[in-house]
């Protein structure tokens, strides 16, 4: 059982947690959520490299770029 959890050194579990936390934080209108989610993406990208999954690598590279773009374009809402 433990080998299932540590097969990828726990990177998949940490990436999942950071992804969930980042999206949750963005949903609470906190800009730093993008940084948290980006850290999760970097771990997913690393996992894609370890497993040699082209789809995982490509998808997370694009998602990481979108998080960076969203972070740079972030503005507080006016509360209207």
N, C-alpha and C positions, 0 to 999 in steps of 0.2 A: 504493500500500500504506500509506504513512504517513497518508494522509487518512482511512483507515478507523480508525486508532488515535486520531486527534485530532478526529474528527467532533464529539464532545461535550466537547472540551477536556480529554480524559483523565479526566473526572469518573466515567464509568462504570467505568473500570479501577481508579481509586482506591477507589470505592465497593465494588467487588467484593473488592478486597484487604482493605479494612477489615472488611467483613462476614465474610470467611473467617477473618481473624485474630481478630476478636472472638469468634466461635463456638468457635474452637480454644482460646482463652484461657479462656472460660467452661467448656469441657470439662475444662480443667486445674484447675478450681475456684478461679479467680482472679476476684474481684469486678470488677476494672477492665475485664474483658472486655466487660461491658455498656456501658461508656463507649466503648470502641473500636467495638463493633457499632453503637451509637447514632450515632456520627460517620458510619459507613458509611450508616446509614439516612437521615441528614440529606442526604448527597450523593445518594442515590437519590431522595429527595423533591425535591431541587433539579433533578435530571435529569427527573423527571416534570413539573415546572413548565416547564422548557425545551421539552420535547417535547409538552406539553399532553396528557399521558396521565392521564386521570382514574383509571384502575385503579392505575397506579403511584403516584400521589399518595395515594389512599385507603389502599392496602395498606401503604405505608411509614409513613403517619401512625399507623395502628393498631399496626404492629409497633414503632414508636418508643415509643408509649405503653406497650406491653407490656414493652419493655426497661426503661423507667423504673420500672414497677411491680415487675418482678423485681429490679432493683437495690435498691429500697427494702425489699423483703421478704427479701433475701439474708441467710442465716445460715450460719455454718460448721457443717459436719456434726460430729457428736460422735465419729465414727470407729467406730461400733458395727458 
